[in-house]
Amino acid sequence: SKLDPKQYDGFKEKIESLGDEKIFIHCGMNIKSSAFMHIYQVRELWEDPEKALKLINDLNLHEDKWFDYFEAMGAMPKLQSA
């Protein structure tokens, strides 16, 4: 399903409300949670987009639609599909 920027805003608020607590983030197939973590790492923690993208690539479960979402959220430039 398509993600809405408001969903990311809710995710960000929840993460930031926890302070320095160690947390476990997941969703049914670990795809949306990984997408949110990528965006959070790039937008809020100022990590390099390529470094943050390693999590997505390591899962090997990503779908091309998430790359469009990353671009729309300012977390990476448009990538070419392989």
C-alpha positions as CSV (number, residue, x, y, z in Angstrom):
1,S,0.0,0.0,0.0
2,K,1.0,3.6,-0.6
3,L,2.4,5.5,2.4
4,D,1.2,9.0,3.3
5,P,3.6,11.6,4.7
6,K,1.3,11.8,7.7
7,Q,2.2,8.1,8.5
8,Y,5.9,9.0,8.5
9,D,5.2,12.0,10.8
10,G,3.4,9.7,13.3
11,F,6.4,7.3,13.1
12,K,8.8,10.1,13.7
13,E,6.9,11.5,16.6
14,K,6.7,8.1,18.3
15,I,10.4,7.4,17.8
16,E,11.3,10.8,19.2
17,S,9.0,10.4,22.2
18,L,11.0,7.4,23.3
19,G,14.2,9.3,23.9
20,D,17.3,7.2,24.2
21,E,15.4,3.9,24.8
22,K,16.5,0.9,22.8
23,I,13.5,-0.1,20.6
24,F,12.5,-2.8,18.2
25,I,10.7,-1.8,15.0
26,H,8.8,-4.2,12.8
27,C,5.8,-4.7,10.6
28,G,4.2,-7.7,9.0
29,M,6.8,-8.2,6.3
30,N,9.4,-5.7,7.6
31,I,9.1,-3.6,4.4
32,K,7.3,-0.5,5.6
33,S,9.2,-0.3,8.8
34,S,12.5,-0.5,6.8
35,A,11.2,2.3,4.6
36,F,10.4,4.5,7.6
37,M,13.8,3.8,9.1
38,H,15.6,4.7,5.9
39,I,13.7,8.0,5.7
40,Y,14.3,8.7,9.4
41,Q,18.1,7.9,9.1
42,V,18.4,10.3,6.2
43,R,16.1,13.2,7.2
44,E,16.5,13.2,10.9
45,L,19.9,11.7,11.6
46,W,21.6,13.1,8.5
47,E,23.1,9.8,7.4
48,D,24.3,9.3,3.8
49,P,21.4,8.0,1.7
50,E,23.5,5.2,0.3
51,K,24.6,4.1,3.7
52,A,21.0,4.1,5.0
53,L,19.8,2.3,1.9
54,K,22.1,-0.7,2.9
55,L,19.4,-1.8,5.3
56,I,16.8,-2.0,2.5
57,N,19.2,-3.8,0.2
58,D,20.3,-6.3,2.8
59,L,16.7,-7.3,3.4
60,N,16.3,-8.2,-0.3
61,L,12.5,-7.8,0.1
62,H,12.1,-4.2,-1.1
63,E,9.7,-3.1,-3.8
64,D,10.5,-0.4,-6.4
65,K,7.6,1.6,-5.1
66,W,9.5,2.5,-1.9
67,F,12.2,4.3,-3.9
68,D,9.6,6.7,-5.3
69,Y,8.4,7.3,-1.7
70,F,12.0,7.9,-0.5
71,E,12.4,10.5,-3.3
72,A,9.0,12.2,-2.5
73,M,10.0,12.4,1.2
74,G,13.4,13.9,0.3
75,A,15.4,10.9,1.5
76,M,17.2,10.2,-1.8
77,P,17.4,11.2,-5.4
78,K,15.5,9.3,-8.0
79,L,17.2,5.9,-8.7
80,Q,17.1,3.8,-11.8
81,S,15.6,0.4,-11.4
82,A,18.0,-2.5,-11.9
